[in-house]
């Protein structure tokens, strides 16, 4: 599903200020980095902040990054989220190991 036109992402005027502040240079420098920043990234992702998207677009929480580094960071955050949810499920199941499902009665 496309998010085009839904207002998602960092507003252009804020992204422009972040790119100017960071000198158009990628702030991550992961392997394969082009060093030319083309995107604006949340340093602490929105899900971990626990705030709405407008509050998360504070310039102090944004950095200029290249597309390659951004995709690497996003994939790592995605994996960490999946692992955290799985750990939460496992912990919840350990609390009630012998309870039967209500549909099994």
Secondary structure, 3 states (H helix, E strand, C coil): CCCCCCCCCCCHHHHHHHHHHCCCECCCCCCCCCCECCEEEECCCHHHHCCCHHHHCCHHHEEEECHHHHHHHHHHHHHHHHHHHHHHHHHHHHHCCCCCCHHHC
